[in-house]
Amino acid sequence: MKAKWYDVQDLNEFYNGDKFWRASNREAPHNLYTSTARLAEAVESDDWLNKNFTSWRFVDEPVAKPDPTATDLKILYYTDGRYQAVWKYDQPNNQYLRFDGAKQKIDNDNSPVIAKNVLIEYMEMKVIDKDGRHEVKTTGSGKVLLFKDGQVTTGTWKKASEDSRTFFYNYANQQMTFNRGSVWIEVVPKDGESMVEY
């Protein structure tokens, strides 16, 4: 399963349609789904387990957590306030809850949309058409903010080439670690410091 342009491992609906399905009760393109079982089947059928693969670093959550200092995160994707991605720290469960503005995001099974780790990645980008689509430069390096355990860590993302993995480092040049669970990455413009509030 290789991407069309780069020699990277890739699993998408166009080349692996049998591993996905579309729900009839939602509009495309926001109705594409897969399952853990189907992804596991795809990984085994392509022998990914025997490939040279470097994962991000995941750790068990600390038993004793410090008092939270980064409890609310807001990203103003439009400066006029039309769209705000908001994450609120849920301290008892040590996770972040997702909101669109003031409205909490809920899955179809009525469970909240959550992330154990929220990453803000500052990247060079530019608008390329009248519909507002962006071209994003994903190679090189830039600033990153990692929110986990109610804390925020500032660091750097680095991606050496199009077919290499992005890694995240703190300012001691050590790889950042993530709590086991979901990692949600929010991409903002390189000069978008004013868009992020916490």
N, C-alpha and C positions, 0 to 999 in steps of 0.2 A: 504494500500500500504506500505508494510514493506520490508526493505532490507533483503537479504537472511541471513546475519550473525548477524545483530544488530537490536535492537528494535528502529529503527528510521523511521521517515516518509520519504518515498522515492518514487519518480516518475520517472520511466525509461521505455525505449522502450520494454524491455524484458517481463515485467509483465503488461505493459499498452500500448500494441502496437497500439491500436486504437486512442491513443492520439498523435501519431507521424506519419510522412510520410517521405519517402526518395525521393529526387529529382533525376531524371534520367540524368540530365545534369552535375552531379558531381560524382566523385568517392567516394565510401564508404571508410572509415567511415565518411567522411567529407560532407555527403549529408543528414544528419538527421535534420528534422525540426519539429517544433510544432507551435502553435499559442496561443495567450492570451485566445481566446475563448475556445480552447480545454483544456488548463491548468485550467481555471476557472471551466469547466465542471468536470474535474477530482477532483478538490478540493471539490466541492459540493457533488459529488457522494460518496466520502470517508469521508465526514463530518469533514474535517480538521478544519473548522472554530470553532468547539466546542472542539478541542484538546488544551491541555496546551502547548502554544508555545510562546517563548520569542524571539522577533525580535531584530535585531540590531537597533540602534537609528538613525533616519533620521530627518533632520531639513530643514527648508526653507533656501535658499541661502541668505547670508547677502546682504542688499541693498548697503551698502558702503563697498567695498572690498579693502583690503590693496594692495599696490603695489606688483606685483608678484615677488617672489624670487626663485620659483622652476618652471621654464618654460620649460625646456627640461629634459627628463628622458630617459636614455639609459640602457638597460640590455644586456650584452654580454653573451649570452647563450653558445657560443663557443669562447674561448679565441683567436682563430685565425681569428675572425671576420666573420665567415660563416653565423651566424644568430644573428641579433641584433633586439630586440624588442624596439621600440622607441615610446615615447609619447611626443607630443608637445602641450604646453598650448595655447588654443584659447581664448584669454582674452575677446573679445567682447561677446562670448557666454558662458564664464566661464566653459569650458570643455576641455578635453584632446583628441587630435586627434592621432590615431594609425598609425604607420608606420612600415614596415618591412625594416630595413635599411633606405635607402633614398626614398623608394616607399610607398606612402600613401595607406592605406587599404581602399577599397571601397566596399560597399555591392552591391548585384545584382541590387538594385534599384538606383544605382549610388550615394547613400548617403554615407558620410564618416563614418567609424567606430569610435565611440566616447565613452568616459566614463566620468561621472561626478566625479568619485572618482577612483583613482588608488592606489592599496595597494601592497606593496612588503612584502612578508612573508618569513622570513628566517627559514628554516626547516632542520632538520637532514635527510640526504638522502645518498643512496649509489647505485652504478650501480650494477645490478643483472644479466645481461646477455650480450651476444656479440652484441645484437642489441642496447645496450645503454639504455635500460629501467631502471627506477629508483624505488627503494623502498623508500617511504617517511614516516617518523615518524610524524604523524599528532596529536599526543597527547603530553601534556606537555606545554611548553612555549618557547618563543623565541622573537627575535627582529622583529619589524614591522615598515615600513615607510608608512605614509598615505599622498598622494598628492591630494589636493583639493583647490579650490579658488586660485590657483597659489602659494600655500604654501606647505611646507612639515612638518609633525609632526612625531617625533620619539616616539615609544612606544613599547608595548609588546602584543603578542598574547597569549591566554591561552585556552587550551582545556583539561578539566579534565579527560574525558574518551572517548572511541570510540563512544558512543551513546549520547554524549553531544555536545552542540553547541560551535563553536569557537567564542570567544569574543576578542575585541581589546581595549587596555587601553593606555592612555597617562602616562607619568611618575609621574603624580599626582594620579595615580591609578583610574582615572575616565574613564568611557567608552567613546571611541572615537565616534564621530557623523559623519554621512555621509550626503552629500547633497542628496536631493531626486533625484532619477535617478539611472543609472547603476553604479555598483561597479565591477571593474575588478581587480582580484587578480592574481599577478605574484608570483610564488614560486621559490625561489633560495636557493642554499645550505647554511647551517648555517654558513659556513666559506667563503661565496661568496661575501664579502664586495667589492672586487676589480671588481666584475662583474657589479656593479650598479654605474652609473655615473649620477650626476645631479648638 
